[in-house]
């Protein structure tokens, strides 16, 4: 089979030069990233508009979209910092929004007034603030900040009228404040004991001196999370894996303390909420890297059916209008980015409000991921998502990449990724692995790599190459590894500890020195610290092992070409992590490229930076792997 490239079109012809069997137009990174990225949905009080975020300007800003269709209106004008709207006020078109400075994760909460002016509701230096929802009567909204103590978040109540605030929870216990009941009486808070064990308590906001109600007394290690309160504030809905490998939804009746199952499945229940009137209950299950959403009409006792002629994909990010007459939602798939829809619930008539995919891209040239499982070194089945380029055949095998997600404990899932589609479009197979330790596959699988990082999880990645080599349409002599954050660590670990396993590596803001990273975690991560130490190890007591699994101390073993990409303002994986690795590997005489974005943190949000990063990935691979 011969590969012929003419004017950006890759054609695959038979050995006899016959008619092409595959024809794929190849697009540059700009074409992929000029696809709109949109998210979030909040109805205006009169239900005529939807507030959402979009990067149409090149930087995420707030926009409002008429429900009847038409062009969206840009409401904020940031040229540097990514702006994310939080929702309209209940009786007028003021709205709340948030942003940080250059990716430093020190978000503040702002209000945009109806005259277009804005005000910072959480002023101050070096503080982080987060929106915590509205009261049921919409007279108040809740905000968490760590202004008093950088390690813990206090809860404040703000007036919807004049923004006067009062301290509601002075958090001295290190609680994670999760949910507040609609009647403003109860706050559900989480105590994290370690990465396998947590508890939920209810704080009585009307009686601050009262003993917290312990919702989840248990023995052994059990993880719990608050999901939501029922609309009448009589029950807390929470998740627990006490009864199963997977998290189930249970209810806790506040008056009696009685508990009962609400939703059980052979996968994790990851989400549950109610519409404003309480008529509709939305739940979501993480079903094999795909989110499966159900809407229950509690009045009729039936599930809401979506129209059959909707585009294929995941229904995500749903938002009901104040009257519960309309539903806004997104549909996303491997070959189609988020598109915003609005549906009339009485008639099921819907309207697509955005068309996000760049019209220059032919959707037929994109690739649907296939969920597969391969055997690792101990015969454990590793769930993964495989993207096969259209031009890949047994006669013309293609190079491949092992893609490692972030975490620890993240998950690669189905859905549109411009980075992956760009690579696959240019003839690189991608296997997005969910190595042991990934979430979504049960608590046993999730904890199989605890304090074994850089060892068993790395072997899973090495065996991913073995799997790729078994595919006749993959060139087994050309396989690289790529990943961001914890995935970036796995890249550096692979090149240092398994130096012959991969031909190249792309490390995107990956940890290289666990001793430093675990000793210098951001102060607002304090409530997570014990869980992170249980997972990775305590630098005060596990120095020898953490040094052993840190690639920086073994960089002299790296012999394969390496690309490192880093945000200068990253508070999680500091730039020094990448600086030192690059310097050490260069001393080996190994090809090393280093890209730093001065205005980014842990993840790249400005479009031009995302374009530049993706072009670097492709250029590096074309030079060292193709």
C-alpha positions as CSV (number, residue, x, y, z in Angstrom):
1,X,0.0,0.0,0.0
2,X,1.4,3.4,-1.0
3,X,0.8,6.7,0.8
4,X,0.5,9.7,-1.5
5,X,0.1,13.3,-0.1
6,X,-1.1,15.9,-2.4
7,X,-2.3,19.4,-1.3
8,X,-2.9,18.2,2.3
9,X,-4.9,15.2,1.2
10,X,-3.7,11.8,2.2
11,X,-4.8,9.0,-0.1
12,X,-4.2,5.3,0.3
13,X,-4.0,3.3,-2.9
14,X,-3.7,-0.4,-3.4
15,X,-0.4,-2.1,-4.3
16,X,-1.4,-2.1,-7.9
17,X,-2.0,1.7,-7.9
18,X,-5.7,1.2,-8.1
19,X,-8.5,3.6,-6.9
20,X,-7.9,5.2,-3.4
21,X,-9.7,3.3,-0.6
22,X,-9.2,6.1,1.9
23,X,-8.9,9.9,1.4
24,X,-8.3,12.2,4.3
25,X,-7.7,15.9,4.2
26,X,-5.1,16.9,6.7
27,X,-5.7,20.1,8.8
28,X,-3.3,22.2,10.8
29,X,-3.7,22.8,14.5
30,X,-5.2,26.3,13.9
31,X,-8.0,24.7,11.9
32,X,-8.8,22.3,14.8
33,X,-8.7,25.0,17.5
34,X,-10.7,27.5,15.5
35,X,-13.5,25.1,16.4
36,X,-15.4,26.8,19.2
37,X,-15.0,25.6,22.8
38,X,-18.3,26.3,24.7
39,X,-19.6,25.3,28.1
40,X,-22.1,26.2,30.8
41,X,-25.7,27.3,30.6
42,X,-27.8,29.6,32.7
43,X,-31.2,30.9,31.7
44,X,-32.0,34.6,32.1
45,X,-34.9,35.3,34.5
46,X,-37.3,35.8,31.5
47,X,-36.0,32.6,29.9
48,X,-35.2,34.4,26.6
49,X,-31.4,34.0,26.8
50,X,-28.8,31.6,27.9
51,X,-25.5,32.6,29.5
52,X,-22.5,30.5,28.6
53,X,-18.7,30.6,28.1
54,X,-17.0,30.6,24.7
55,X,-13.5,31.1,23.3
56,X,-14.8,32.7,20.1
57,X,-12.6,35.7,20.8
58,X,-9.5,33.5,21.3
59,X,-9.9,33.8,25.1
60,X,-12.8,32.4,27.1
61,X,-15.4,35.1,27.8
62,X,-19.0,35.3,28.8
63,X,-21.7,35.3,26.1
64,X,-25.5,35.4,26.0
65,X,-27.4,33.4,23.4
66,X,-31.0,34.1,22.4
67,X,-33.1,31.0,23.0
68,X,-34.8,31.6,19.6
69,X,-31.4,31.5,17.9
70,X,-29.2,34.1,16.2
71,X,-25.8,35.4,17.0
72,X,-24.5,35.3,20.6
73,X,-23.5,38.6,22.3
74,X,-20.1,38.9,24.0
75,X,-20.6,40.3,27.5
76,X,-17.0,40.3,28.9
77,X,-13.9,41.4,27.0
78,X,-10.9,39.7,28.6
79,X,-7.9,39.4,26.2
80,X,-5.7,37.5,28.6
81,X,-7.5,35.7,31.4
82,X,-10.1,33.0,30.8
83,X,-13.6,34.2,32.1
84,X,-16.2,31.7,33.2
85,X,-19.8,32.9,33.9
86,X,-21.5,31.4,36.9
87,X,-25.1,32.4,36.3
88,X,-27.7,35.2,36.1
89,X,-29.2,36.8,39.1
90,X,-32.8,35.6,39.8
91,X,-34.7,38.8,39.0
92,X,-32.5,40.8,36.5
93,X,-29.7,40.3,34.1
94,X,-26.8,40.9,36.4
95,X,-24.5,37.8,36.5
96,X,-21.6,36.3,38.4
97,X,-18.4,35.2,36.8
98,X,-14.9,34.1,37.8
99,X,-11.4,34.2,36.5
100,X,-7.8,33.9,37.8
101,X,-4.6,35.7,36.7
102,X,-2.6,33.9,34.1
103,X,-3.5,30.4,35.3
104,X,-2.4,30.9,38.9
105,X,-5.7,29.4,40.2
106,X,-6.4,32.3,42.5
107,X,-9.9,32.9,41.3
108,X,-12.1,35.8,42.4
109,X,-15.8,36.2,42.1
110,X,-17.1,39.2,40.1
111,X,-20.5,40.6,39.4
112,X,-21.4,42.3,36.1
113,X,-24.0,44.9,36.6
114,X,-26.8,45.6,34.1
115,X,-24.9,48.8,33.0
116,X,-21.9,46.7,32.0
117,X,-19.7,47.7,34.9
118,X,-18.1,45.0,37.0
119,X,-17.1,44.6,40.7
120,X,-14.8,42.2,42.5
121,X,-16.9,40.7,45.3
122,X,-13.8,38.9,46.8
123,X,-11.0,41.5,46.7
124,X,-7.7,40.9,48.3
125,X,-4.2,39.5,47.6
126,X,-3.3,35.8,47.4
127,X,-6.8,34.5,48.1
128,X,-8.9,31.9,46.2
129,X,-12.7,32.1,46.0
130,X,-15.3,29.8,44.7
131,X,-19.0,30.1,44.0
132,X,-21.1,27.7,46.2
133,X,-24.7,28.2,44.8
134,X,-27.9,30.1,45.5
135,X,-30.3,29.9,48.4
136,X,-33.6,28.4,47.5
137,X,-35.4,31.7,47.6
138,X,-32.6,33.3,45.6
139,X,-32.2,36.1,48.2
140,X,-28.7,35.0,48.9
141,X,-25.8,33.3,47.2
142,X,-22.9,31.5,48.8
143,X,-19.1,32.0,48.3
144,X,-16.1,30.2,49.7
145,X,-12.8,31.9,50.2
146,X,-9.5,31.2,52.0
147,X,-8.8,34.9,52.8
148,X,-8.7,34.3,56.5
149,X,-6.6,31.1,56.4
150,X,-4.9,30.1,53.2
151,X,-5.3,26.5,54.0
152,X,-9.1,26.3,54.6
153,X,-12.2,27.7,52.9
154,X,-14.7,29.7,55.0
155,X,-18.3,30.1,53.8
156,X,-19.9,33.5,53.3
157,X,-23.5,34.5,52.5
158,X,-24.0,37.4,50.1
159,X,-27.1,39.5,49.7
160,X,-28.4,39.3,46.1
161,X,-29.5,43.0,46.4
162,X,-26.5,44.9,47.8
163,X,-23.7,42.2,48.1
164,X,-23.5,42.6,51.9
165,X,-21.9,39.5,53.3
166,X,-21.7,37.6,56.5
167,X,-19.5,34.8,57.7
168,X,-21.5,31.6,58.0
169,X,-18.9,28.9,58.5
170,X,-15.5,29.7,60.0
171,X,-13.7,26.6,58.9
172,X,-11.2,25.5,61.5
173,X,-11.7,21.7,60.9
174,X,-10.5,21.6,57.3
175,X,-13.9,20.6,56.0
176,X,-14.6,20.5,52.3
177,X,-17.9,22.5,52.1
178,X,-19.9,20.6,49.5
179,X,-23.6,21.6,49.4
180,X,-26.1,23.8,51.2
181,X,-29.8,23.0,51.5
182,X,-32.3,25.2,49.7
183,X,-33.8,26.4,53.0
184,X,-30.3,27.5,54.0
185,X,-30.5,25.4,57.2
186,X,-27.9,22.7,56.4
187,X,-24.4,22.5,55.0
188,X,-23.0,19.2,53.9
189,X,-19.3,19.0,54.5
190,X,-16.7,16.3,53.8
191,X,-13.9,15.2,56.0
192,X,-11.2,13.4,53.9
193,X,-9.5,10.8,56.0
194,X,-7.3,9.4,53.2
195,X,-7.6,8.6,49.5
196,X,-9.9,5.6,50.2
197,X,-11.9,7.0,53.1
198,X,-14.1,10.0,53.7
199,X,-17.0,11.1,55.8
200,X,-20.0,13.4,55.4
201,X,-21.3,15.7,58.2
202,X,-24.2,18.1,58.3
203,X,-23.6,21.5,60.0
204,X,-26.7,23.3,61.3
205,X,-26.3,26.8,60.0
206,X,-29.1,28.1,62.3
207,X,-27.5,26.6,65.4
208,X,-23.7,26.9,64.8
209,X,-23.0,25.5,68.3
210,X,-24.9,22.3,67.6
211,X,-22.9,19.1,67.2
212,X,-22.4,18.2,63.5
213,X,-24.6,15.3,62.3
214,X,-22.5,12.4,61.2
215,X,-24.2,11.1,58.1
216,X,-21.8,8.3,57.2
217,X,-20.6,6.3,60.2
218,X,-18.8,3.2,58.9
219,X,-16.0,0.8,59.5
220,X,-13.0,0.3,57.2
221,X,-12.3,2.4,54.2
222,X,-15.3,3.8,52.4
223,X,-15.5,6.9,50.2
224,X,-18.4,9.3,50.4
225,X,-19.4,12.4,48.5
226,X,-22.3,14.8,48.8
227,X,-24.4,14.9,45.6
228,X,-27.3,17.2,46.5
229,X,-30.2,18.0,48.9
230,X,-33.7,17.2,48.0
231,X,-35.8,20.3,47.0
232,X,-37.7,20.3,50.3
233,X,-34.4,20.1,52.2
234,X,-35.5,17.1,54.1
235,X,-32.9,14.7,52.8
236,X,-29.3,14.7,51.7
237,X,-28.4,12.6,48.6
238,X,-24.9,11.3,48.8
239,X,-22.7,8.7,47.1
240,X,-21.0,5.7,48.8
241,X,-19.0,2.7,47.8
242,X,-19.7,0.9,51.1
243,X,-22.0,-1.7,49.4
244,X,-20.2,-2.1,46.1
245,X,-17.1,-1.7,44.0
246,X,-18.9,1.3,42.6
247,X,-20.3,4.5,44.1
248,X,-24.1,4.3,44.6
249,X,-26.5,7.1,45.5
250,X,-28.2,6.9,48.9
251,X,-30.4,9.3,50.8
252,X,-30.1,10.4,54.4
253,X,-33.3,11.7,56.1
254,X,-32.2,14.6,58.3
255,X,-35.0,14.3,60.9
256,X,-34.9,10.6,61.5
257,X,-31.4,9.6,60.3
258,X,-32.8,6.9,58.1
259,X,-30.8,5.9,55.0
260,X,-32.0,4.3,51.8
261,X,-30.7,3.5,48.3
262,X,-31.7,5.9,45.6
263,X,-29.7,4.8,42.5
264,X,-27.5,1.7,42.1
265,X,-25.6,0.6,38.9
266,X,-22.7,-1.4,37.8
267,X,-20.8,1.8,37.3
268,X,-20.2,4.9,39.5
269,X,-23.1,7.3,40.1
270,X,-21.2,10.6,39.6
271,X,-23.9,13.2,39.6
272,X,-27.4,14.0,40.8
273,X,-29.3,17.2,41.0
274,X,-32.9,18.6,40.9
275,X,-34.4,21.3,38.7
276,X,-35.5,24.6,40.3
277,X,-39.1,23.5,40.9
278,X,-38.0,20.0,42.0
279,X,-40.0,18.3,39.3
280,X,-37.0,16.9,37.5
281,X,-34.1,14.9,38.9
282,X,-31.0,14.5,36.8
283,X,-28.5,11.6,37.4
284,X,-25.4,10.6,35.6
285,X,-23.4,7.3,35.6
286,X,-19.8,7.0,34.4
287,X,-20.4,3.9,32.1
288,X,-17.1,2.7,30.7
289,X,-15.7,6.2,29.9
290,X,-19.0,7.5,28.7
291,X,-21.4,9.6,30.8
292,X,-25.0,8.2,30.7
293,X,-27.6,10.7,31.8
294,X,-31.1,10.1,33.0
295,X,-33.8,12.7,33.7
296,X,-36.6,11.5,36.0
297,X,-40.0,13.4,36.0
298,X,-40.8,13.0,39.7
299,X,-44.3,14.2,39.1
300,X,-45.1,11.5,36.5
301,X,-42.7,8.9,37.8
302,X,-41.3,8.4,34.3
303,X,-37.9,9.0,32.5
304,X,-37.7,11.9,30.1
305,X,-37.0,10.7,26.5
306,X,-34.8,12.8,24.3
307,X,-35.9,13.2,20.7
308,X,-34.6,10.4,18.5
309,X,-33.3,12.7,15.8
310,X,-30.8,14.5,18.1
311,X,-27.2,14.1,16.9
312,X,-25.4,11.1,18.4
313,X,-23.2,11.7,21.4
314,X,-23.2,12.3,25.1
315,X,-25.8,14.7,26.6
316,X,-24.0,16.8,29.2
317,X,-24.1,20.0,31.2
318,X,-27.9,20.3,31.5
319,X,-29.7,23.3,32.9
320,X,-33.4,23.8,33.5
321,X,-35.1,27.2,33.1
322,X,-36.6,28.7,36.2
323,X,-40.1,27.6,35.2
324,X,-38.9,24.1,34.3
325,X,-40.5,24.6,30.9
326,X,-37.1,24.5,29.0
327,X,-34.0,22.5,29.1
328,X,-30.5,23.6,27.9
329,X,-27.9,21.0,27.3
330,X,-24.8,20.1,25.3
331,X,-24.1,17.2,23.0
332,X,-20.5,16.0,22.6
333,X,-18.9,13.1,20.8
334,X,-15.4,12.1,19.6
335,X,-16.1,13.7,16.3
336,X,-18.2,16.7,17.4
337,X,-17.3,19.2,20.0
338,X,-19.8,20.6,22.5
339,X,-22.9,22.1,20.9
340,X,-25.6,23.9,22.8
341,X,-29.2,22.9,22.5
342,X,-32.5,24.1,24.0
343,X,-35.6,22.0,24.2
344,X,-39.2,22.7,25.2
345,X,-40.1,20.0,27.7
346,X,-43.8,20.0,26.9
347,X,-43.4,19.5,23.1
348,X,-39.9,18.0,23.0
349,X,-39.1,20.5,20.2
350,X,-35.5,21.5,20.3
351,X,-33.2,24.0,18.6
352,X,-29.4,23.7,18.1
353,X,-27.9,27.1,19.2
354,X,-24.2,26.6,18.3
355,X,-22.4,24.9,15.5
356,X,-19.0,24.6,17.1
357,X,-17.0,22.5,14.6
358,X,-14.9,24.6,12.3
359,X,-16.7,24.4,8.9
360,X,-13.4,23.9,7.2
361,X,-13.3,20.4,8.8
362,X,-15.1,17.5,7.2
363,X,-16.5,15.5,10.1
364,X,-15.9,12.3,8.0
365,X,-12.2,13.0,8.3
366,X,-12.4,12.8,12.2
367,X,-12.1,9.5,14.1
368,X,-14.4,7.8,16.6
369,X,-12.6,6.2,19.5
370,X,-13.1,2.5,20.3
371,X,-13.2,1.3,23.9
372,X,-10.9,-1.6,24.1
373,X,-9.1,-3.6,26.8
374,X,-5.6,-5.1,26.7
375,X,-3.7,-7.4,29.1
376,X,-1.0,-5.9,31.3
377,X,2.0,-7.8,32.8
378,X,-0.1,-9.6,35.4
379,X,-3.1,-10.3,33.0
380,X,-5.1,-7.4,34.4
381,X,-7.3,-5.9,31.7
382,X,-6.6,-2.2,31.1
383,X,-9.5,-0.2,29.7
384,X,-8.5,2.2,27.0
385,X,-9.7,4.2,24.1
386,X,-8.1,3.5,20.7
387,X,-8.1,6.1,17.8
388,X,-7.2,4.6,14.5
389,X,-6.2,7.0,11.7
390,X,-8.3,6.6,8.5
391,X,-5.1,6.0,6.5
392,X,-3.9,3.2,8.7
393,X,-3.8,-0.3,7.0
394,X,-1.8,-3.5,7.3
395,X,0.0,-2.4,4.1
396,X,0.7,1.1,5.4
397,X,1.1,0.8,9.2
398,X,1.2,4.1,11.1
399,X,3.2,5.2,14.2
400,X,1.4,5.3,17.5
401,X,1.3,7.1,20.8
402,X,0.4,5.9,24.3
403,X,-1.7,8.8,25.8
404,X,-1.7,9.0,29.7
405,X,-4.3,11.1,31.5
406,X,-3.7,13.3,34.5
407,X,-4.3,12.6,38.1
408,X,-3.3,10.6,40.0
409,X,-6.7,9.0,39.6
410,X,-8.0,10.6,36.5
411,X,-9.6,9.0,33.5
412,X,-9.5,9.2,29.8
413,X,-13.0,9.3,28.5
414,X,-14.9,9.6,25.2
415,X,-15.4,13.0,23.8
416,X,-14.0,15.6,21.4
417,X,-10.3,16.4,21.8
418,X,-8.8,18.7,19.2
419,X,-5.3,17.6,20.3
420,X,-6.0,13.9,19.7
421,X,-7.9,14.5,16.5
422,X,-5.1,16.7,15.2
423,X,-2.5,13.9,15.8
424,X,-4.7,11.2,14.4
425,X,-5.6,13.3,11.4
426,X,-1.9,13.4,10.7
427,X,-1.5,9.7,10.8
428,X,-0.6,8.9,14.5
429,X,-2.6,6.2,16.2
430,X,-3.5,7.1,19.8
431,X,-4.2,4.7,22.6
432,X,-5.6,6.6,25.6
433,X,-4.9,4.3,28.5
434,X,-6.7,4.1,31.8
435,X,-3.9,2.4,33.8
436,X,-4.6,0.9,37.2
437,X,-5.3,3.7,39.5
438,X,-7.7,5.4,37.1
439,X,-11.1,6.3,38.3
440,X,-14.3,4.9,36.9
441,X,-13.6,1.2,37.1
442,X,-14.3,0.3,40.7
443,X,-12.5,1.0,44.0
444,X,-10.2,-2.0,43.8
445,X,-8.9,-0.9,40.4
446,X,-8.6,2.7,41.6
447,X,-6.3,1.8,44.5
448,X,-4.1,-0.8,42.8
449,X,-1.4,1.7,42.2
450,X,-1.4,3.3,45.7
451,X,2.3,4.0,46.6
452,X,3.3,1.9,43.6
453,X,3.5,4.8,41.1
454,X,6.2,4.7,38.6
455,X,6.1,0.9,38.9
456,X,2.8,-1.0,38.2
457,X,1.1,1.9,36.4
458,X,4.2,2.4,34.3
459,X,4.2,-1.3,33.4
460,X,0.6,-0.8,32.3
461,X,1.8,1.9,29.9
462,X,4.7,-0.3,28.6
463,X,2.3,-3.1,28.0
464,X,0.1,-0.6,26.0
465,X,3.0,-0.6,23.6
466,X,2.9,-4.4,23.5
467,X,-0.7,-4.2,22.6
468,X,-0.1,-1.6,19.9
469,X,2.6,-3.8,18.4
470,X,0.0,-6.6,18.0
471,X,-2.1,-4.5,15.6
472,X,-1.2,-5.1,12.0
473,X,-2.0,-1.5,11.1
474,X,0.5,-0.1,13.7
475,X,4.2,0.2,13.0
476,X,5.5,-1.4,16.2
477,X,8.9,0.1,15.7
478,X,7.6,3.7,16.1
479,X,5.7,4.2,19.4
480,X,5.9,7.2,21.6
481,X,4.3,8.3,24.9
482,X,2.5,11.5,25.7
483,X,0.7,12.9,28.7
484,X,-0.1,16.0,30.9
485,X,0.3,16.6,34.6
486,X,0.4,13.1,36.2
487,X,0.5,11.8,32.6
488,X,3.5,14.0,32.0
489,X,5.1,12.3,35.0
490,X,4.5,9.0,33.4
491,X,6.2,10.2,30.3
492,X,9.3,11.2,32.2
493,X,9.2,8.0,34.3
494,X,8.9,5.9,31.1
495,X,12.0,7.5,29.6
496,X,14.0,7.2,32.8
497,X,13.0,3.8,34.2
498,X,12.1,2.0,30.9
499,X,14.5,3.8,28.6
500,X,14.0,1.4,25.7
501,X,10.3,1.1,25.9
502,X,9.3,4.2,23.8
503,X,10.9,6.0,20.9
504,X,10.0,9.5,22.1
505,X,8.2,11.3,24.9
506,X,6.1,14.4,25.2
507,X,5.9,15.6,28.8
508,X,3.2,18.3,29.3
509,X,3.8,20.0,32.7
510,X,4.6,16.7,34.4
511,X,5.9,16.1,37.9
512,X,9.6,15.2,37.9
513,X,10.5,15.5,41.7
514,X,7.8,14.1,44.0
515,X,9.7,15.2,47.1
516,X,9.4,18.8,46.1
517,X,5.9,18.6,44.7
518,X,4.4,16.9,47.7
519,X,6.3,19.3,50.1
520,X,5.2,22.4,48.3
521,X,1.5,21.7,47.4
522,X,-0.7,24.9,47.2
523,X,-2.0,25.9,50.6
524,X,-5.6,25.5,49.4
525,X,-4.9,21.8,48.9
526,X,-4.4,21.2,52.6
527,X,-7.7,19.3,53.0
528,X,-6.5,17.0,50.2
529,X,-3.0,16.5,51.6
530,X,-3.6,13.4,53.7
531,X,-5.4,11.8,50.7
532,X,-2.5,12.7,48.4
533,X,0.0,11.4,50.9
534,X,-1.9,8.1,51.2
535,X,-1.8,7.8,47.5
536,X,1.8,8.9,46.7
537,X,3.6,8.8,50.1
538,X,4.6,11.3,52.7
539,X,7.8,13.2,51.9
540,X,8.7,13.3,55.6
541,X,8.7,9.5,55.9
542,X,8.9,8.1,52.4
543,X,11.9,10.0,51.1
544,X,13.8,7.0,49.7
545,X,10.9,5.6,47.7
546,X,9.8,9.0,46.4
547,X,13.3,9.7,45.3
548,X,13.4,6.3,43.6
549,X,10.3,7.1,41.5
550,X,11.2,10.7,40.7
551,X,12.5,10.9,37.1
552,X,14.7,13.9,37.9
553,X,17.1,11.8,40.0
554,X,17.4,9.3,37.2
555,X,17.5,11.6,34.2
556,X,21.0,10.4,33.2
557,X,19.2,7.2,32.0
558,X,17.1,9.1,29.4
559,X,18.2,8.4,25.9
560,X,15.1,9.1,23.8
561,X,14.1,12.5,22.3
562,X,12.0,14.5,24.7
563,X,9.6,17.5,24.3
564,X,8.6,19.4,27.5
565,X,5.8,21.9,27.6
566,X,5.1,24.0,30.7
567,X,3.0,27.0,32.0
568,X,5.1,29.5,33.8
569,X,2.4,30.2,36.4
570,X,1.6,26.6,37.2
571,X,0.9,26.4,41.0
572,X,0.6,22.6,41.0
573,X,3.6,21.5,38.9
574,X,6.0,24.4,39.3
575,X,8.1,25.4,36.3
576,X,11.3,24.4,38.1
577,X,10.2,20.8,37.7
578,X,10.5,21.1,33.9
579,X,13.5,23.4,34.0
580,X,15.6,20.9,35.9
581,X,14.5,17.9,33.8
582,X,15.3,19.7,30.6
583,X,18.8,20.7,31.9
584,X,19.6,17.2,33.1
585,X,18.5,15.5,29.9
586,X,20.4,17.9,27.7
587,X,23.6,16.9,29.5
588,X,23.0,13.4,28.0
589,X,23.3,14.8,24.5
590,X,19.7,13.8,23.9
591,X,17.5,15.9,21.6
592,X,15.3,18.0,24.0
593,X,12.8,20.7,23.1
594,X,11.3,23.0,25.7
595,X,8.3,25.3,25.3
596,X,7.1,27.6,28.1
597,X,4.0,29.7,28.1
598,X,4.4,32.8,30.3
599,X,0.7,33.4,30.6
600,X,-0.5,29.9,31.5
601,X,-0.8,27.7,34.5
602,X,-1.8,24.0,34.8
603,X,-3.4,23.6,31.4
604,X,-3.5,26.0,28.4
605,X,-6.7,28.0,28.0
606,X,-5.7,30.7,25.5
607,X,-6.4,29.5,22.0
608,X,-3.1,30.8,20.5
609,X,-1.2,28.9,23.1
610,X,-3.2,25.7,22.5
611,X,-2.5,26.0,18.8
612,X,1.2,26.6,19.4
613,X,1.4,23.6,21.8
614,X,-0.3,21.3,19.3
615,X,1.9,22.4,16.4
616,X,5.0,21.6,18.6
617,X,3.6,18.1,19.4
618,X,3.2,17.4,15.7
619,X,6.4,18.9,14.5
620,X,8.4,17.1,17.2
621,X,6.8,13.7,16.3
622,X,7.2,14.3,12.6
623,X,10.9,14.8,13.2
624,X,11.6,12.0,15.7
625,X,8.9,9.4,15.2
626,X,7.7,9.4,11.6
